Amino acid sequence: MLFKYKTSDGLKLHRALPGEFLIPLVAAMTFLAALSIAGAYASQQLAQRWSAGAASTVILQIPMPNDPSPSNDKIASTLANQTKIQLVTALLSTSKELDSFHQMTDKEIDELLAPWLHESVQAFALPIPAVIELHLKNNPPLSETMQKSLRQIVPDISIEQSNFWNQRLNTLANSLQTSAFLALAIVISVAAAVIALATRTGLMQCRQTIEILHNLGASDFYIAFRFAKRSAYLACIGGAIGSFFSIPLLLFLTYLCLPFSSDPNWQSLSNASWFYFLITTPFQLFVLFIFLPICNYFIGWITTTGIVYVWLRNLT
Amino acid sequence: MIQLDGVSLNYKNDVTLLDNVDLHIPQGGFCWLTGPSGVGKSTLLRLLHLEKKSNTGLVTILDTPTNHARRSTICRLKQRIGIVYQDFRLIPNLTVFDNIALPLRLQNADETTVQRWTARILDWIGLEHKQYTYPKTLSGGEQQRVAIARAVIHRPDLLLADEPTNALDDYQVKRLMDLFYDLNDLGCTIIMATHNDALIRQFPATRLKLENGRLWVNNAV
């Protein structure tokens, strides 16, 4: 059991560890930590999206899709009356390595080419190939057997696999994530250093009283507990303030990240209210921000306890 | 029981304050500690209070060998020792009441006991009317009485007093000695450093004389 009347031991910790010094510094560190966490989360999400989206997608381009297949292959000859697109579609329908496939409509191709042509592609009477988007069940690339079968049916087919870019984008996302975690580790270290410095200053200020208390039989644990409690409390308050102020910035970053969102109507969201971003911000991030003050409490507690123990050992 | 076996203590590694000192004081002993100024009386008391470590030799305090004792053991031993410093060492931002109550509170005594015992000792030192004042507003004699009250409130097993009568008048000295004798009768070992030969003659007890790093023991007749 600890000394019950802690305000009567003369340590006066509200003077030795003043809140006006520690709280703003810890709040600033928490703000940076919140940004690092948000960055790590965003890069993780981006990596996942790339893996689930571009990585597992293969694009087939079939020139002159409505022409009969030029192949002399047995399969093609048995289906001589069928067009290239019909043959490819038939093959894809029986494939077990595909999750789904989608042939882009004329409208979709129009939209895709609109930035370059400014008009409907139909107006130019251009020989536009048929485009089929394949969603693979497993990771790319498309199996060699499947590629061979496709080339047998349509020798001039173009198969675009994005796994080359996906590997690089994943590496980039992982690098971003590592950088964010590194930044977080640095921020935590700086916060701990600030708390350690404040504790040391407080100890120096209370040196005479601590010496007297120690000589009267106060244990190291008692003195460390008193300092740790105060410092952890201030770190927690600083953490709460830092977390609170990071939320508007987080919403702003969510707004900036809209073009990368999976929502196809992102352009219409740019005029949405802040409240919309507040409710659509990932729940995990809010939970993390609630945990930040608690983490600060423990960082404050552990750092201060360590510093006080070391200081007391050097004192006597 | 207090025992020093071949204890040496150097000050700043060149001045020898204690040179191979042997000492045995049984539990319940009463000793005067004398010697010229600057000879190291206060340092010896600090050694016995476990604030300093000897360079060589074995130090046993209250039957506990302290040379390799854990910090928690030292802390518990200190709670059984009362000390009156020459410079009082009161905590400036605590009231007289809280300064005196500190040893009891550090031992987690219940607050009713703290209030009762502190009120009694405040009454005994005649400062009950100043219990809510701060040490800096007290005279030297009053501060010394507060320091004495703080040293004895928890009924220590060992009392170390460094010139505790310096700022007291004859009447207060007589009362202080009565208190120390009462504590001694209850089994408390007392070591009291003083320059006052008249006081030693008035209250005869074993005399420890510290000179040139050596400790001479003269038993009272």
Interface residues (C-beta under 8 A of the other chain):
Chain A: M1 L2 F3 K4 Y5 S8 D9 G10 K12 T209 I212 L213 H214 N215 L216 G217 A218 S219 D220 Y222 R313 T316
Chain B: H49 E51 R71 S72 C75 R76 K78 Q79 I83 R89 I91 P92 N93 L94 D98 N99 A101 L102 P103 R105 L106 Q107 N108 E111 R150
